[in-house]
Amino acid sequence: MRLSPQGAADVRLHEGFVDHAYGDPGGVLTIGTGFTWASAAFRQWWAKNRPGKTFGPGSTMTRAESDECLMLASDIEYGAAVNKFLGGKSVPQNVFDASDSVVFNCGAGALAWKWAIEMKAGDYHDAASLLRNTATTQNGKTLAGLIARRKDEAILLETGKYASGGQVTMPTAEEVNALSDGVLERGERGSPVMQLQQRLAALGYKPGAVDGIFGYGTESAVIAFQKASKLTTDGKAGPITLAALAA
């Protein structure tokens, strides 16, 4: 998987953009969209685009260059670490984007923390709850910016809402009809099923792995939602159930 344009916009929102080298709150020399010399991707980009020049005070970078470096960093470093951690497991794009943002900010070691274990297991509600209170300090000080970032990443992971704007939506009637007879039910597979699972998880109904496969776990979650919403409890996500989920 790869960081989406919306995901990149969220990283830019949190990291900001500065066209010259500066010291971050921890005193680390930083440039562009939060790049530091500790990043192998940034060092690679710098060597290619600033041959023979030393990165230090006075160094500059344009916004377009920063955007280019951000995607490189995700492809070969931060997003690559998430893909390696997932081991080929497919997750919704918003879950990948949120995880990429966390690793960009905290390093690949963040994937060993409890939120990531729950994320990989497909329990996005618990993963988001844990993430909200993860890595909100720097040098022993609680930073408001980190609290806000973890909150935004948790919301993105669980609900699909991007801080920079945009929302992962429920499958449309056309998408469902293209997959089946207009009703999602056990045994079916595909993107609409994954979107259904994601929405169920965001509402606190646990469908099991969010993998695009409508199995017993997804059926049980649909039934639980239908009962709570006073709908026919048949375990099938037809037009009425899908509309209620999207409300």
Secondary structure, 3 states (H helix, E strand, C coil): CCCCHHHHHHHHHHHCCEEEEEECCCCCEEEECCEECCCHHHHHHHHHHCCCCCCCCCCECCHHHHHHHHHHHHHHHHHHHHHHHHCCCCCCHHHHHHHHHHHHHHCHHHHHCHHHHHHHHCCHHHHHHHHHCCCCEECCEECHHHHHHHHHHHHHHHHCECCCCCECCCCCHHHHHHHCCCCECCCCECHHHHHHHHHHHHCCCCCCCCCCECCHHHHHHHHHHHHHCCCCCCCCECHHHHHHHHC
